[in-house]
Amino acid sequence: MEIDFKHKQAAHCENGVVANLMTYNGFTVSEPMVFGIGSGLLFSYIPFLKVNYAPVVSYRALPGIIFTRFAKRVGIKIKREKFRNAQNAKARLDENLKRNNPVGLQVGVFNLPYFPDEYRFHFNAHNMVVYGKKDGRYLISDPVMETVTSLSEKELEKVRFAKGAFAPKGHIYYPTGFPKKLDLEKAVIKGIKHTCRDMLAPVPIVGVKGMRKVARLIRKWPKTKGIKTANHYLGQVVRMQEEIGTGGGGFRYIYAAFLQEAGKLLGNGKLLELSKEMTLIGDQWRDFALEASRIYKNRSNTAAIDQYSAIALQLEALADKEEAFFKQLRKSI
Amino acid sequence: MKKNDVPQDKSNLESAKFRELCYAVDENGEYVTELSSGWTPKTIALDNAIETLNDRISAAKQRVIAQKTSPLEYYMELHKMDLPILSSYAGLWQWRLKRHFNPAVFKKLNEKTLQKYADIFDITIEELKRTDL
């Protein structure tokens, strides 16, 4: 069976799945709108977690939380389920497909055969939609891909039961109840307020304070960890910022697109101005990545020590800019 | 970022005929989406990360050949795993995995444990035991 599902490529998998599922159910919502209402934008440094032997810096909210917040704020109901064993997980998926209900799945990336080899890491918070089953293969709409694809039963089981941090455990989710009309205006305001609160939070590892903390660490790395490790760490910071799914500039461009759409929706000229400002901040993040890449281009670049303090300064300048930005944004709604 | 400035650099995406979506502004200042084939600064970061992984794999291989560790560690690195990830797949504590990295302990492992590891790496027990990698 095949459900008539419209695949639309997105920058980020979670927003993409939500936007596509909403469109299928008759509510056209753009990806930036989902991201903004779900308060996806963030900066955080997670000191107790290491991925690929390097500390983790995240530019977005935790996996899954964007959809939860989005659903709550626009008033839709979602059903989520996790499973202990693969048979039950498969049975529930088949049941939904039989009822012509496309569902979202959380999966691990490492065993996804259609991903380029270089991108197959043990990252477990990827999202996709299954919209049918044909000749024993599941039909997959993966929002970061240009077109739809398919997976065999065994392949899908493997990615649904990937292990490690954020193990999906067969996680399946879909919207079940909708209001008559989406109350986007109120939801937008709530989403913006939440993001301002997060970015200005008085917590040393979150928001602008987190950026300053990472800037301090960048200064320290070459001395305490050695150039090679410091370059490896810096490379990971840039990858988290720019890799597939961010839409560029550590999600800042998606957020600027959201502010533009929100400004038009609410008839608020200030938001349109702030959208332009956010675009400039995104450009500055790109400059930061470009400068950083000049340092780690050579993996054991010994001449790089003063360059480290230069990019730490760049990051601090970004923190100042974003602090001023979110204070202004808070006032403008 | 302007729509025309969306980078179209050569990257690892090319081999898979894959392009990623970016957000950028067009000439009227409106946000639109544009596909990008890659951007060099992040391609370098990814290439370096892969090189670091490859270094780890060949180091583990050398240690297996020198009988300083068991093939288990080599396969863990080969599958881009670290201890917490392998521990989660195997359902064993990390200290037990570390113990199994000891060649003497590894030799004495029972069939059931070996089969569990072999299944994780999608190989046979004989392949898992081979030390002439």
Interface residues (C-beta under 8 A of the other chain):
Chain A: Q9 A10 A11 P32 K50 N52 Y53 F110 Y114 F115 P116 E118 Y119 R120 F121 H122 V144 M145 E146 K163 G164 A165 A167 N231 H232 G235 Q236 V238 R239 E242 E243 I244 G247 G248 G249 Y253 I254 A256 A257 Q260 E261 S275 K276 T279 G282 D283 R286 A289 L290 A292 S293 Y296 K297 R299
Chain B: M1 V6 N12 L13 S15 A16 F18 R19 E20 L21 C22 Y23 A24 V25 G29 E30 Y31 T33 L35 S36 W39 T40 P41 K42 I44 A45 L46 N48 A49 I50 E51 T52 L53 H79 K80 M81 D82 P84 I85 S88 Y89
